Amino acid sequence: MKVLMISPGFPAEMPLFTRGLAEVGATVFGIGDTPKGALAADVKPYLNDYLQVRDLWEEEAVVEEVKRWLVQENIDRVECLWEPGMILAAKLREALGAPGLSVADSIPFRDKETMKQVLDEAGLRTPRHARANTEYEVREAAERIGYPLIIKPIAGAGSADTYPVHSDEDLEEALVLVKHVVEVSVEEYIEGEEYTYDTVCGAGEVLFENVAWYRPKPLVSRLNAWVNPQAICLKDLEDPEISVGVDLGRKVLKALNFKSGFSHMEWFRTPAGDAVFGEIGGRAPGGRLVHVMNYTCDIDLFAGWAEAVCFGRLSQETNRKFNAAVIFKRAQGTGIIQRIEGLEALMAKYGEHVANIELVNIGEPARDWRKVIVGDGWIVARHPNLDLTVEMANHFSADLQIIAE
């Protein structure tokens, strides 16, 4: 099995997926715009060969260069788990004759308006939505949809350049903030809790499923520096409040013809208990969420994903043992980290349930919470009981203090 991996060293989890491919027996060819000598030490041992391209986003030039580079190789898979590279991956599949999402199949995963149109046609509940390229079109869509609403990039990822709008005044402020964005989606704001539906698929089958509960919604976390974001991967996916989202997610994958790889969907549960689609990516989630999924089952989904895309199976035991919460810490203040408070008491009380803890070192600069998802460190606490898991997450959020001056 020969696999072409796009950007094997970045973002942070990509070396782990590259390692997974090598561990299941694949021969891995990597491409990226990072110089070969600058690749991280944790990715180099797993690459059979690597091609540095001048600009990874000059897609047509990259395709031609890769075709010349691999002229003697028969590539079985082209994989990319980084949102901006999905269309490039599709173009390379078509050029190299590899299976997987085509360009046409990939567009609904990148274009939020096309995505929702496909799901509307399949009869699935999506927020009311509109595409807008001008301020006039945004205002027109806002009037038609009504407040509250959300404005976000058509081809964005996460909550970048995403703004809630509750009034005409909010709308004018948002128009200034998204002026650099070429095309936006104007959408109904859905009240309720926000969750993920994540899968590993192989050979057209869902081989692993996960639901994570965002606490609070990512948009709230992104707009408020004082928030220490949490996400809890849930043990019981058959709970009626959660199973409605699992059912929706399965239908979304079918409507979008997704057959192989990681998928990451976000959905809302309204106060009435209905599941409403948010958006989906045909790639793994970021924000250490794959690590947290691993802690729910004591599994290695980096290798599990690789086995699924290469061989259409997932042979590891996927029994869910725990609820697992990740808490991202943001320093209080700016400048240099001076001290960490509360950790000793928290570990004395909950230490046996802490699966992972990585915090910034004293003396290092505080990180920019707007740019670094993990902030100034992250903790994973897990337990079979959800209430206790929530309790631990709340205490690590409130009682652990990282002080910068």
N, C-alpha and C positions, 0 to 999 in steps of 0.2 A: 504494500500500500504506500503510494507516494503522495504526499500532501504539500500543497503550496500554502504557507501561512503568511497572511498579510500582517505586517507590524508585529513580529513575534516578541519584541521587547518593550512595547508601550501600548496602552497604559499598564498600570502596575501589575494586574493579574495576568497579562499576556504570557510572560515566561512560564507561569504555572500551567496554562493550557498547552503551550509548546512542549513542556515537559510531559504532559499527559499523552500527547500524540506519540512521542518517542517511546514512552513506557508501554504503550499498547502495540508497539512494533512497527509504527509508521516511519518512513524515511521523510524527514521534514526539510523542505526548502523554504527559506524565509526571504521576504522582500520588505524593504522599508527605506526611509530616507536618512536613518541614523547610520553613520559610518560603522563598518564592521568592527573596527577596533574599539568603538565606544559602546558596543552592546554589553548589557549587564552580564556579569559572570554566571548568573543563574539561568541564562538562556543559551549561551554559546555551546555547552556540551550536548545540547539536544538538536542542534542544527546540522544537517548534512552539508548544506551549502547556503550561502546568503548573498543576495544581490542588493547593493545600495543603488537606489534611483535618485535622480536629482530632485524631483518633486513628486511625492506619492499621489498628489491630487491632479496631476496632468495625466488623466486616465488613459487617453489614447496612446500617448507616448509610452506610458508604463506597460500597456498591453503589448506593444510592438517590441519593447526591450525584453520583456519576459519571454515572449515567443522565441526570440533569438537565443536567449540564455538557456532555455529548456528544450531546444530543438531536438535533442537526443533523448528526452525523457517523456514518458507517458504518465501524465499527472492524473491521479484518480480523484482527488478532491481539492477544491480551493476553499479555504476557510478564513473567515474574518469575524472577530468578536468585538470590533470597535465600530461604533455607529457610522462615523464618516466614511468608512471604507466599504460599506455594503454594496454600493453600485459598482465600484471598482472590482470587487470580488465577483459580481455577476458578469461583468464584461470579460473578466479573465476566464470564468467557466465557459462562456460561450466561445471564446477564442481557442481554448485548449480542449474543448469537448468533454469537460468534466460535468458530472451531475450536480444538482442543487438549484437554488433559486436563480432564475434568469433575471435579466434587467427588468422585464415586464412584471415578474413576480415580486421583485425587490422594491419597486416604486411605492406600492401601498405601505411598506414598512418605513419608508423615509418621508413620504409626503402625507402629512396628517389629514389633509382634506380628502385626498384620494382614498386613504385608509378608511375614513368614516363613510365615504360614499359606498365603498364595497360592502361594508357591514350594514349600512342602511338597506341596501338591496337584498341582503341576506335576512332582513327582518330583526336585526339585533338592536338593542337600545343604546344609542350614542347621544352625547350632548348635541343640542341644536348647534349648527356650525356654519361657517362661511369662510371662503378664501378672500383675502384682501391684499391688494398691491398698492393702494393709495390711501391717503387719509380720508378721502371722500368715501371710499369703499368700506373702510373701517367704521366710519360714523353711520353709514347706511346699514351695515350689518348689525351694529349695536342697537340701532333703533328697531330693527326687525326682531332680534333675539331678545332684547330687553336685559336690564340689570337684575342681578349681578352677572358678570361674564368674565371671561379670561381672554387675554391676548397673548399669543405665543408664536414663535417661529414655525413655519410650515415644516421645516426640515431640522428642527432642533432636537436636543436630547436633554433629558432631565428637566430641570426647571429654569434653565438659562434663558434670560430675556423674556421671562413669563411674568405677567402682572395681572392681579385681580382688579376689576373695575366695578365700582358700586354706584357711580354717579357721573354726570357730565364732566365734573372737575377731575375725577380720577381718569376719565377717558383722555382728556387733553394732556394730562401728565404722562400717561402711558404712551401716547403718540410721540411725545418728545423722546422718551426712553428707548423706543423701538425704531427710531428714525433710521438707524443703520441697518435694520433687518429688511431684506429685499421683499419678502412675502410673509404674511402672517396668517394665522388662523384665529378667527374670532368665535368663541365658543360659550355656550351656556355654562355658568358656574354650578356645579353639582354639590348640593349640601350633603354632608354625611361623612362617614369614615372612609379612608382611602387605603387600599390594599394592592398587593401585587398578585399576579398569577404567573409563575415561572415554570418552565418545563425544559426537560431534555428529551428530544425526539430522535428516533432513528427508524429508517425504513418505513416512514409513514405512521409510526405508532408513538404515542406518548409513553415514555419509559420512566419518567420521574416528574412529579408535580410538587410545587411548593406555593404556599400563600404566606406573604409577609404583611404585617400590619404596620403601617407608618404612623408614628407618634411624634409630633403632629404631622399634618400633611407636609410633603416636601416643600410646597410653595411657602408655607408659613415659616419653615426652617430657613429657607433661602433668604427671606426678607427680614429676619430678626436675629441679630448677632447673639442675643442672650440665650437663644434656644440651644439645648444639647440634644440633637436629633436622635431618635430611636427607631429601630425596626425590629419587630418580633416575628421570626419564622414560626408558624403555628404547628403544633403537633396534630391537632384534630381537624382534618380537612372535611370531615363528614358532619361537623356542626352545621345545622341549617343556615346559620348566619353567614357561614363561609362557603358552603357547598353551592350556593347560588352563583358565587363568583367563579368557582371551579367549572360549573356547567357552562357559564358564559364563555369562559376562556377556551374550553374545548371547541365550542361552536365558532369562536373567532379564528382559531387555528385552521379549522376545516374551511371556513369561508376564504381565508387567505392562502390556502393550499400549502401550508407549512408542513414539511415532512421530516426535516433533519436538522439537528443542531439545538442550540439554546434559544429559548424565547423568553421575553420579559414583558409582561403586560401589566398595566395599572388599571384598576377599576374602583368604583365607589359603591358603597352600600348606603342607600338613602335611609332616612328615618322610617320610611314605610317598609324597609326590608328588601327593596328591589336592588338588583345589580345593574350598574350602568358602566359601560365601557369608557375608559379614559384614553389610553393609547397603547401601542405595542411596538417593540423592537425585535427584530430577528437576530438577537444576540444576547449574551449573558448580561445580567445586571451588574452595575458597578457598585461602589460603596461597600465593598467587602461582603456583599450579600451572598455570594457563592460560598465564602468561608462559613457564614452563619448557617446556610443550608447544610453544609458538611457537619456542623456541630449538632444539628437536629437528629442525624442518623448515624453519626460516626462513620462517614463515607468520604470518598475522594471524588467529587464531581468534576474536577479538572481532568482526571483520567477517565471518569465515567462518560463525560461529554465526548472525549476522544474515541472511546470504544463505540459510542452510539453513532458518530458520524462516519467512522471507518467501517464498522461491521454490523451496524443496525441492531445492537444489543447493549444491555447494561447488566453485567453479571454480578455486580456488587449487591449486597443486601441493602434494601432501601426502606426497611421498617423504621418508622418515625418514633424515636424514643423520648425526645425532649421538645419543649418550646425553647427557643434560643433567641435571646435579645442582644442586639448590638447597640451600644451607646457611644456616640461620638462626642468627645469633649472639646469645648472651645474655651480658650483661656480668657480670664477676666483681665481686661487691660491690654495694653500693647507694649511692644518692646521685648525685653528679655525675660524668659521664664525664671522667676525667683524662688518659688516654692510650690509644693503640691500638698494640699491639706485634705484630711479625711480618709485617705486610702487605707491606713492601718486599721482603723475601726471598721471600715466596710469589709476588709478582707477577713478580719476576725469573725464577723457575723456571717458572711456569705462566701468565704473563700473556697469552700469545697464545691461550690456551684459555678465558680468562675473558670471558664474554659480557655480564655485568652485575655491578656492585658498588655497593651503596648501604648505607653505614654511618652510624650516628648521629654527630653532630658532637661534638668535644671541647667541654666546657662545658655540654652539655645534660644534663638528668636521665636516668638510666638508666630504661628502660621496664619496666613490670610484665610479666614473661614469662608470667604466668598470664592476662593479658588481651589481649596483643598477640602474634599468631601470628608476625609477622616479627621479634619481639624487638628487638634493637638494631642490626639490619641484616641484609641478605641478599646472597648471592653466587651467581651461576650460573656453573659451569664445565662445559664440554662437550668431547666427543671421540668419534670413531667407535669407539674401543676402550673396552669397559666397564671392564676392569681399571684402565686409566689414569684413567678418570672416577672410579672409586671411590677410587683413590689421592689424586687432587686433593681430593675431597670430605673425605676423612679428614684431610688436612693442613690444609685451611682450617678444619675443625672443631677440631683440636687445637692448631695452631700460631699461629693468629690469636687474639690476646687483646685483649679490650676491658675496661679497668680502670675501675671506678667506686669512689669513696670519699665 
